[in-house]
């Protein structure tokens, strides 16, 4: 079997820690019951798995009340709860020009129903100026929704500055931490975050089909549930419960997946977010610096690895991103992602629409050898292209 170099961690992290795999196997073999739906011991054990995972997430994000953490199947569902449940006709919302379609598509849908939307322009490297956000604020601004870091360039947004601005004006501040949860320290109180959206299958090292939403005090009264139905609580009533997390957690949860998520979060806590971040920044600097030195390769985003997540987008002159990614896979066993990365707004911002870029996204388990191997592969492709152009 050929060597596989996995550089698509921004889509989903791989490999997972052994702890994640073991927790899911243990749940399936020894627990298996439906949490909160029965009074027998296995159901109680299943419920404890959910509570333990909430507790670990609360520790990771500096959350005071763990029941304010709502489990969803992914960050997209959590963002739909926020946008469709909180916003309505006549509201004004501010977002950035670097957002994923999980933010933009629900907002564009609401815009068709008289939501007023301002998309603040970012620089060609994907950076946003908080002063531009401030200038976009209006008397009826209801929310500011901002990615923590771009999934295209890795550019990290100034959350604390924007959060303080929003808190001072009574504006709801929602952060999409899909690319940063588990990879960069996050404290919802220090960053003035009212709504924190996260996915489980990236830097939290959980399985696909897991994610969640932190909902700040009082917001549960303002946000309508996206889905209603059985919660295992207050079954005598035919109206949806109003308390957390039940109001937003209808239906049988992905308990086995949440067991894996809990183990992944504990891996992050045990390893230390700062240690993970430091290792990834060291590897990212090696990758970024190497790509910048290859003739015929254009790299997008800022040149400082410390101001971005370990995500690097680039193109090889004379080659489409899809062709580059195909050759990296077929000739070198390197798994990358070409195209628009579900973020057309970001590619408009950095000037790579409609073809997009090739994205290398590394992770905690990436090795320096893999970085050097990938750099050599890109250099070979760029040299081939140059030789072909001169022939």
N, C-alpha and C positions, 0 to 999 in steps of 0.2 A: 504493500500500500504506500502511495506517495506521501511525502511530507505535506502537511497542511499548515499554512501560516494564516491565522485567523485575524484579520484586521477589520472586522465589522462589528465591534463592540458597541458602537453607538446605536445599532439596530437591536441587538440583544447580546448580552455578555456570554462568552463561552471561552473556556470550559467553566462550569459551575464548581464551587467548592464541594468537596466530598460531603461536608456537613449538610448541604442542601439536599443532595441525593439521598443521604441516609435518613433525613427527617421525613422526606416524602415516602420512602419505602417503609419506614416504621409506622407512619400514620396508616398507610394502606393495609399493612399486615396486622397491626395490633390495635388500631382504633376504629377507623372506617365509618363511624356513625355520623349522624346528622347533628351538628351542634345546635343547642337551644331548642330542639324539637321534641325531646323526650327527657324523662327524669332518670333514666338508667345510667349506669356508671360509664358506659362507653360514650354516650352522648355528652355527659359531663366532661369526660376527658377531651372530647373534640372541642367543646366550648372553651376548655382551658388552653388549648392550642391557639385559638383566636385571641384570647386575652393576653397570653404570653407574647404574641407577635405585636399586639397593640402596645404593650409595655415596652418592648424593644424599640419600636418606632418612636414612641414618645421620648425615650432616652436619647435617641439619635438626633431628633429634631428640636429638643428643648421644649417639648409640649407638656404643659402642666396637667391636663386632664386627658388621659388616654382614650376615654370614650368619645372624644372629639375626632378620633381617627376612624374614617369610614372606609371599608374595603370595597373596591371596585374590581372589574376584570382587567382594567388597564387605565392609563392616564387619559386616554380619549374619552372614556365613559365619565371619568371624574370631571373633565373640562366641560362635558355636556351638561352634567349636573349643575355646574356653576353658571354657565352661560344661559342655558335654557330655563334654569330654575330661578335665577336672580334678576335677569334683565328683561326689559319689556319696551313697548313703544314709548318714545319720548326720552328714554335714558340715553346718556352719552357715555361712550366707552373709549378709552385710549389704549392702544397697543403699539407694537413696534413693527418695523419693516423686516424683522428677522424671525418672525413666528412660523411655527409648524402649522400645517393645515388642520391639526387637531384644535388649534385656536381659531384660525382664520375661517374655516368653513362654517362652524356654528355662528360666528359673528356675522359673516356675510349673509347667512340665512336670516338672522334677526334684522339685518340692515334692510332686507326686503320687506320687513314688517315694521318699519319706521324706527328702528334703532339708529342713533347717530354715532358713527364710528370715525375716529381719527387714527390713522396709522402714521406714527412718528417716523420720519426718515432717519436712517442710520448711515454711518460713513461706509465707504467702500470696503473697509475691513470688518464691518458689522457692528461697530461701536455706536452706542446711543449717548447723546448728551442730555443729562437730566434737566438742563434748562429748557430744552425743546419739549420735554414732557410737561414741565411746569407751564410753558406758554400755551400748551394745548388744553389745559384745564379750563372748564367752563362751570358756571353755577350749577348746572344740572349733571355734571359728571358723576356717574354712579360707581364706576370701577376702572381701575388700571390693571390690565392683564399683560404680564411680561414673562418671557422665557428667562430662566436663570442663565442659560448658555445655549448658543446656537448649535443645532445638530449638523450644520453645514461647515461653519468656520471654527466652532469651539469658543467663540468670543463670549466672555463673561460679562454680564450686565451689572450695573451699579445698584444692586437691590436695596441696600440700606438707605442710600440717598433718596431713591424714589419712594421707598416705603415710608420714610419719615415725612416726606412731602405729602403723601396720601393720608397718613394718620392725622397730620395737623389739620387737614381739610375735611376729614370725615369721609374720605373716599375709600371704598373697599379695594384692597390690594391683593391680587391673585397672582401667584407665581407658579409657572410650569417648571418643575424641577426634574423633568424626565431625564435630562442629560447629566444632572449633578448630584442627585440624591445618592449618598453613599460615597461619592468621589470628592466632594467639596464640603467642608463644614457648613451646616445650615442650622440656624437658631431662629425659630419663628418670632420670638419676642425681640431679640436684638435687631432683627431685620424688618420688624413691623409688618410681618406677613399675616394677613387675615385668612387667606385660603392658600394652602400648599398642596399642589397636585404632584403625585409621584407615581412612577411605574415600578413594578417589582423585578422585572426581568433584565434590567440593565445593571447599573452599579450597586444595586442592592442584592444582586446574585441570587434572586429567586427565580422561579419558573415563569414562563409565559402564561398569560391569563391571570396575572395578579397586579394589583396597584391600589391606589387609594387617594384619599383626600382628607387633609386636616381642615376643620371648619372652626373658625374662631368664635368666641362667646357671642351669643345673640344672633348669629347669622342663620342658625337652624330655623329661626322664626321667619326669616326673610326669603329663604330658598325653598322652592317647591321640589318634591322628589321627582326624579326622572321615571322611576318605576315604582309601582305600588303592588302590595300583595302580602303573602304570608311572611311573617317575621319570627314566629315562634313566641311572640309576646302579645299580651292583651288580645288573645284570640276571641274573646267574647264580643269584641267590637268589630263592626264592618268598616270602620274608618281607619285610615292609616295612623299609626302612633306618631306623636309629635316629639318624642324624646330621641336623643342620640344613643347609639348609632342606628337604632332600629328604623327611624324615619326614612333612611336612605339605603337600607340593606335588605330589601325584599328578596325572597327566594332563597333556595339552598345555596350557601356559599361554596366557593372552591376551597374547601377545608384542607384537602391534601396539598394544594398549591400554596395556601397560606402557611401551612406547616413548613414548606420549603422556603417561603419568604422569610419566616421568622428565623430559620437557621441561617439564611443569607445575611440578614440584618445583624444577627449575633456575631457572624464572621467579621462583618465590618466593624462592629463595636470592639471585638477582641483584637483585631488587627490595628485599629485606630484609623479614623478618617484622615488624620494628618499624615500618617505613614503611607496610606494608600495614595493620597494626593502627591506627596513628595516623590514616591516611586514613579507615578505616572507622569509627573512633570519632567523628571530626569529623562525618561524614555522619550517623551514628546519633544524635548529640546534636541535630543539626538536625531530624531526623525525629521523635525522641522529644519534644523540646520543642514542636514544632509541633502534634503530636497532642494533647498535654496541654492545649493552649490552646483546642481546638475544643469548644464546648458540645455535649453529647449524645454525646461519645465517651469511653469508658472504656478506659484503657490498663492492661495487666497487667505485673507485674514491677517491679523497683525503678526509681526515677526517675533514677538516676545512670548515664549511658551508659558511663562508664568501668568499671563493674562488670558489664558484660554484653557479649555479642557483638552485632553489628548486626541483631538479631532483635527485632521489636516486635509483640506481639499486642494486638489491640484489638477492641471491638465498638461499633457505632453503635446508640444507643438506639432500640428499636422495630423493628429490622431483624435478621433472622437473619444469621449469618456467611456462609452460602451465598448469600443474596440480595445482601448487600453486595459480595461478591467477584464475583458475576455482573455487577452494574451497573458495578463498577470496570473489568471487562474489556470489556463491550459498549459502555459510554458513553465510557470514557476510555483504553482500551487498556492498562490496568494489570494485569499478571499477578501475582496473589497466591495464597495458599492458605488456604482456610477449613476449619473442622472441628476434628478432634481430633489431627491431625498424627502419627498412630501413637503417641501418648503419652497414653493415657487417665489414667494415674496422675498425670501433671503437671496435667492439667485438673481432676481431682478436687482436687488440692492448691490450685490457684489459684481454684477455685470456678466453673469454666466448663463443667463436664460437665453434660449430654451434648452440648450444641450446639457447644461449642468457641469459637473466636475466628477473626478474620481475622488472618493473619500476613503482615507485610511483612518480608522479609529481603533486605537490600541487600548489595552486594559492592564489591570494589575498583574495578570499572569503572562503578559507579553515579556519576551526576553530581549536583551541587547543584541544577541545573535540574530533574532528575527528582524529587528530593525535594520541591521547592517545588510542582511540578505535581501530585504525589500528594497533598500536603497540601490543595491547593485542591480537588481532586476529592473527598476525604473531607469537607471542609467543605461542599461543595455537596450531597452526599448527606445529611449530618446536617441541613442547613437544609431540604431537601425534606421530610425525615421530620418535622421539627418543624412545618413549615407544614401538612403533611397532618394531623397530630395536632390542630392548632388549628382546622382547617377544619370 
